[in-house]
Amino acid sequence: MLVMANQRTYTDDQLREAIAAATCWTEVMAALGKTPGSGTQAVKPVAERLSLDTSHFGYKRNFKPVPGIKMPFGNAVEHGGQSGLSIAARWFLDRGYIVSVPLEPAAYDLVTESDEGLKRVQVKTTRYIGRSGRYVAKTVRHVHDGSAPRNANGNRKSVPYGTDLVDYFFIITPQSSFLIPVDVVADLHAITLDEKYAAFAV
């Protein structure tokens, strides 16, 4: 009687389960009740015919996932706010422009290299949505004025930025960011980030 060489003693489903649970062919052969070695060469074509994924075989056989632990950082993400300066700085740094942060009392938040030399950038963040359904950003600074009516902020008044103080606004919303030359919004106390400023979205 003729005996077939490499006669299969496992089903397709058994091979699928063995490969899914294994990290190498040695483990597959053991799961199928076979001795690793030359017999593996008969199993591999079957796995290929069944299009079974063996990409995970690159891991070490003693691989064990590191168990997770509770981290003390449970706050939800709040776009802008304290991270606004970092977001703006990264935008320039990712493009190869070196960024510097000035000391107080500079009227701008950072200085960046550009293709036209150094530029002063004022960073603004906003989560306020106006009646139009669009984000609104204030483009003013607060300065002390003894004659101004006193309020919660003291004797201060809002003054628009001029080109003598900054070159660009970097405005951050929860959905997008804008890089706007200050002369585009000169003398404005606030702007609505609608289609009018779409060309400045970054």
QUIHU-V546126 format. One record per backbone hydrogen bond with DSSP energy under -0.5 kcal/mol. NH is the residue of the N-H (numbers start at 1). CO is the residue of the C=O. E is the energy in kcal/mol with one decimal. If there is no record, write none. Layout:
nh->NH co->CO e->E
nh->NH co->CO e->E
This chain:
nh->4 co->2 e->-0.5
nh->7 co->4 e->-0.8
nh->15 co->11 e->-1.9
nh->16 co->12 e->-2.4
nh->17 co->13 e->-2.4
nh->18 co->14 e->-2.2
nh->19 co->15 e->-2.5
nh->20 co->16 e->-2.3
nh->21 co->17 e->-1.7
nh->22 co->18 e->-1.1
nh->28 co->24 e->-1.4
nh->29 co->25 e->-2.5
nh->30 co->26 e->-1.9
nh->31 co->27 e->-2.3
nh->32 co->28 e->-1.5
nh->33 co->30 e->-1.2
nh->34 co->29 e->-3.2
nh->40 co->37 e->-1.6
nh->41 co->38 e->-1.2
nh->42 co->39 e->-1.2
nh->43 co->39 e->-1.0
nh->43 co->40 e->-0.5
nh->44 co->40 e->-2.3
nh->45 co->41 e->-0.7
nh->46 co->42 e->-0.5
nh->47 co->43 e->-2.0
nh->48 co->44 e->-2.3
nh->49 co->45 e->-2.3
nh->50 co->46 e->-1.8
nh->51 co->48 e->-1.2
nh->52 co->47 e->-2.5
nh->57 co->54 e->-1.9
nh->58 co->55 e->-1.0
nh->59 co->56 e->-1.4
nh->63 co->60 e->-1.8
nh->67 co->65 e->-0.5
nh->73 co->71 e->-0.8
nh->79 co->77 e->-0.5
nh->83 co->80 e->-2.0
nh->84 co->81 e->-1.4
nh->87 co->83 e->-2.4
nh->88 co->84 e->-2.4
nh->89 co->85 e->-2.6
nh->90 co->86 e->-2.5
nh->91 co->87 e->-1.7
nh->92 co->88 e->-1.5
nh->93 co->89 e->-2.8
nh->94 co->90 e->-3.0
nh->95 co->92 e->-1.1
nh->96 co->93 e->-1.9
nh->97 co->92 e->-2.2
nh->98 co->96 e->-0.6
nh->100 co->111 e->-3.1
nh->102 co->100 e->-0.6
nh->106 co->103 e->-1.6
nh->109 co->121 e->-1.7
nh->110 co->121 e->-1.9
nh->111 co->100 e->-3.1
nh->112 co->119 e->-2.5
nh->113 co->98 e->-2.0
nh->116 co->117 e->-0.5
nh->117 co->114 e->-1.4
nh->119 co->112 e->-2.5
nh->121 co->110 e->-3.0
nh->122 co->168 e->-2.8
nh->123 co->121 e->-0.5
nh->124 co->170 e->-2.5
nh->126 co->172 e->-2.4
nh->130 co->128 e->-0.5
nh->130 co->134 e->-2.8
nh->133 co->130 e->-1.9
nh->136 co->128 e->-2.5
nh->137 co->191 e->-2.6
nh->139 co->189 e->-2.1
nh->141 co->159 e->-2.7
nh->143 co->141 e->-0.5
nh->143 co->157 e->-2.3
nh->145 co->155 e->-2.9
nh->148 co->145 e->-1.8
nh->151 co->154 e->-1.2
nh->154 co->151 e->-2.1
nh->156 co->154 e->-1.9
nh->157 co->143 e->-2.4
nh->159 co->141 e->-3.0
nh->161 co->139 e->-1.2
nh->165 co->162 e->-2.0
nh->166 co->162 e->-1.8
nh->167 co->120 e->-2.2
nh->168 co->120 e->-2.0
nh->169 co->180 e->-3.1
nh->170 co->122 e->-2.5
nh->171 co->169 e->-0.6
nh->171 co->178 e->-2.6
nh->172 co->124 e->-2.9
nh->173 co->176 e->-3.1
nh->178 co->171 e->-2.7
nh->179 co->200 e->-2.5
nh->180 co->169 e->-2.7
nh->180 co->178 e->-0.6
nh->182 co->167 e->-2.3
nh->184 co->181 e->-1.5
nh->185 co->181 e->-0.7
nh->185 co->182 e->-0.9
nh->187 co->161 e->-0.7
nh->188 co->185 e->-1.9
nh->191 co->137 e->-2.5
nh->193 co->135 e->-3.0
nh->193 co->191 e->-0.6
nh->194 co->192 e->-2.2
nh->197 co->194 e->-1.7
nh->198 co->195 e->-1.4
nh->200 co->197 e->-1.8
nh->201 co->198 e->-1.5
nh->202 co->177 e->-2.6
